[in-house]
Amino acid sequence: MAIWPPALLWLNSLSRKQRPFMLRQEGIITQRRFLFFPEDLPLSLIPPYIFPPVLHPAASSVNISKKIWDVYFKELLPLFTSNGDDGKYAPTLASDLICLQALSRRIHYGKFVAEVKFRDAPQDYSTHIHTKDKDALMKMLTFECVEEMVKKRVEKKAKVFGQQVTIEDKCGEVDYKVDPSVVSHMYGEWIMPLTKLVEVEYLLRRLD
């Protein structure tokens, strides 16, 4: 599926303008906001609220939003969209932006996961952090049984919350907005690996 080039330009522009506008009005910059274009962030109109620090200061340098942007358009969209033009450009772009922000927030929460894991076993992680051994860190962060459980839970939630609700009964037949197995596959193939990438990048900076 090819993305219409003007649509990408519009979404790029919307992303650059919407989030800075919201941040200027809210005056909130926290460790849980991850912008796709941080270089365009204006000064806040309101003094920022300072939350108690949870992460290591180097956490601010870990941002893979541009990678998430590329994965979203090149890998994820073709999984649950079809070719064609319904003419609904504005709501589609707004939905894309919501999805991108949700994905970025979910994936970058890996920083908090990594911090918890580091505090549970600082000596074990420090050894590989000092040697910059990404593979060893990735292995320590990977629990296949947990990931399989997450995929099953995600698929079940997609079945429950992704149903097309109709008045008529269809004798047990259920229509879904998105195939639940696709959602599970998306988690296993991209969301969890990208989350662990964030965890590794954070850990590599944890002792800076």
CORJO-V526354 format. One record per residue. RES is the residue in one small letter. PSI is psi in degrees with one decimal (999 if undefined). D_FIRST is the distance of its C-alpha to the first C-alpha in Angstrom with 1 decimal. Layout:
RES;PSI;D_FIRST, RES;PSI;D_FIRST
//
This chain:
m;125.9;0.0, a;136.4;3.8, i;129.6;6.6, w;118.9;9.5, p;-44.6;12.2, p;-30.1;15.0, a;-41.0;13.6, l;-38.4;13.7, l;-43.3;17.2, w;-43.6;18.3, l;-38.8;17.4, n;-46.2;19.1, s;-42.9;22.1, l;-42.4;22.2, s;-38.5;22.2, r;-31.1;24.9, k;-35.1;27.1, q;-52.5;26.8, r;-44.7;27.8, p;-38.3;30.7, f;-46.6;32.0, m;-42.2;32.1, l;-34.3;33.8, r;-37.4;36.3, q;-38.2;37.3, e;-33.4;37.4, g;27.4;39.1, i;118.9;37.5, i;111.8;36.1, t;177.2;36.1, q;3.1;34.9, r;10.5;32.2, r;129.5;30.3, f;104.3;27.7, l;148.9;26.4, f;-27.0;23.2, f;69.9;25.4, p;-20.7;29.0, e;-16.8;30.3, d;9.8;30.1, l;121.9;32.1, p;172.0;35.2, l;145.3;38.5, s;145.3;39.1, l;-16.9;41.4, i;138.9;42.8, p;132.0;44.3, p;145.1;41.9, y;126.2;42.9, i;113.0;43.5, f;153.6;42.6, p;134.9;44.5, p;134.8;43.0, v;-41.5;41.3, l;162.7;39.3, h;144.0;40.6, p;-29.2;40.5, a;-8.2;38.1, a;-30.5;35.4, s;-19.2;34.5, s;-4.2;33.3, v;106.4;30.7, n;111.0;27.4, i;27.7;24.0, s;-36.0;22.1, k;-35.0;20.3, k;-40.5;19.1, i;-40.7;18.0, w;-48.8;16.1, d;-44.2;14.2, v;-39.5;13.6, y;-46.9;12.5, f;-32.5;9.6, k;-29.3;8.7, e;-43.9;9.8, l;-48.5;10.6, l;-43.0;8.3, p;-17.0;5.8, l;-31.9;9.3, f;21.2;10.4, t;165.3;8.2, s;159.5;7.2, n;149.0;6.1, g;175.5;9.3, d;108.8;11.8, d;-0.6;14.7, g;0.9;16.4, k;65.6;17.1, y;-47.6;16.2, a;-51.7;19.2, p;-30.0;19.1, t;-44.1;15.4, l;-40.2;16.3, a;-40.5;19.5, s;-40.1;17.8, d;-43.4;15.5, l;-40.4;18.7, i;-44.5;20.6, c;-43.5;18.1, l;-43.3;18.2, q;-39.8;22.0, a;-42.6;22.5, l;-44.9;20.6, s;-43.0;22.6, r;-45.2;25.8, r;-44.3;25.3, i;-40.8;24.6, h;-11.4;27.4, y;-11.4;29.8, g;-25.0;30.0, k;-43.0;32.7, f;-38.5;34.9, v;-45.2;34.4, a;-38.4;35.4, e;-43.2;38.4, v;-45.0;39.6, k;-38.2;39.3, f;-42.4;41.1, r;-27.3;43.9, d;-31.4;44.3, a;65.2;44.8, p;-37.9;45.3, q;-42.6;47.3, d;-43.9;44.7, y;-35.7;41.9, s;-36.4;44.1, t;-46.8;44.8, h;-25.9;41.2, i;-42.7;40.6, h;-35.0;43.6, t;-0.3;42.3, k;39.8;38.7, d;91.7;37.6, k;-39.9;34.0, d;-41.9;33.7, a;-40.7;36.8, l;-42.8;35.7, m;-39.1;32.4, k;-39.9;34.4, m;-29.9;36.7, l;-11.2;33.9, t;122.8;32.2, f;97.8;33.5, e;-37.3;31.5, c;-37.7;33.4, v;-41.4;32.6, e;-38.9;28.9, e;-38.3;28.9, m;-41.2;30.8, v;-43.7;28.3, k;-41.1;25.4, k;-40.0;27.5, r;-40.9;28.6, v;-42.8;25.1, e;-40.1;24.1, k;-41.7;27.3, k;-36.9;26.8, a;-34.7;23.4, k;-38.6;25.2, v;-48.0;27.9, f;-9.5;26.3, g;17.1;23.0, q;145.3;24.7, q;113.3;24.4, v;125.3;28.1, t;159.9;29.8, i;-38.5;33.5, e;141.2;33.7, d;141.1;34.0, k;34.6;31.8, c;48.7;34.1, g;-10.3;32.4, e;137.6;28.9, v;129.1;26.6, d;137.2;23.2, y;145.7;21.0, k;-39.1;18.7, v;137.7;16.7, d;118.8;17.6, p;-33.3;20.4, s;-29.3;19.7, v;-39.9;16.2, v;-43.2;18.1, s;-43.7;20.7, h;-39.9;18.4, m;-41.0;16.8, y;-46.5;20.5, g;-33.3;21.6, e;-29.7;18.8, w;-52.1;18.4, i;-49.9;20.6, m;-42.6;23.9, p;-39.4;23.5, l;-35.4;22.7, t;-42.3;25.7, k;-31.5;27.9, l;-43.4;26.9, v;-42.0;28.2, e;-45.8;31.3, v;-46.3;32.0, e;-36.5;31.7, y;-45.7;34.0, l;-37.5;36.5, l;-22.6;36.7, r;-2.0;38.0, r;-29.1;40.1, l;9.2;43.3, d;999;43.0
//
